[in-house]
Amino acid sequence: MKNHDGQLPRDATSLQSLPGIGRYTAGAICSIAFNLPEPILDGNIIRVLTRLFAIEGNPKSAETERRLWTLAEQFVTTTTEHGALNQALMELGATMCRPRNPLCSECPLKRSCTALRLGEPETYPCGRKRPKMLKQQWRVLVIKDNGDFLIRQRPRGELNAGLWEFPTLESDNAHAPANWATVLAGSPVKRPHQISTLSHSITRYRIRIGVWQTGLRGPRPSGHWMDQTALDQIPLAGAHRKILRTIQAAE
């Protein structure tokens, strides 16, 4: 609203200036929504390209990643249907060029696939190693006052930076006590009570979320307060969007 006159930018550079939008998301928006020649690179397209050209480097290395982005850009600029091309590559990777047991005999690119010609398509992408899954325990405190909820914005440099959330305690210890004082900053509230438990996954985190609710005992503290209508209009973190839906369903 402040920097773009209430309009979603239509170029990748401006889109990436918005919280939560990186190069992949900007490319997807530009190509699919606006049919602009912007590349995208997700796991499916990485798999297609590394097999098609038998690229041996680890896709997460800077050099290999640059090469893959260059190839993706070359592909998307060979047609006037940029969004359709990007979606086709994603769909090809999801349905045929699968991580295991790829359907090479049915693939429309089989005559051009170097990995298939070498007889070892499943060895690509190289250097694939599943990251260790990290378990986390979140305790989310929903503070409601006259229909408004207290929320905060995720700081820069953290997971979900720039997105909004209910006050949250994060720990890798499920048995750690809930020290609400660290998120309440001295605000006078009623005794919190647990209302639900949710599971959520993001990148390599597997998160167990305990949702607690409370109300105020005194004056409303400073901070960002929004009603449910306003919350529907802002970029809430995915887990907290789930929590909001749970609250809405219970009312």
BELMO-V908035 format. One record per run of one state. SS is the DSSP state (H for helix, E for strand, C for the rest). FROM is the first residue (numbers start at 1). TO is the last residue. Records with the same first field share a line. If there is no record, write none. Layout:
SS = FROM-TO, FROM-TO
This chain:
C = 1-11, 16-22, 35-42, 53-57, 59-61, 77-81, 96-103, 107-109, 113-113, 119-120, 124-125, 127-133, 146-147, 154-163, 172-180, 185-188, 190-192, 203-204, 217-223, 232-235, 237-237, 251-251
H = 12-15, 23-34, 43-52, 62-76, 82-95, 104-106, 110-112, 114-118, 121-123, 181-184, 228-231, 238-250
E = 58-58, 126-126, 134-145, 148-153, 164-171, 189-189, 193-202, 205-216, 224-227, 236-236
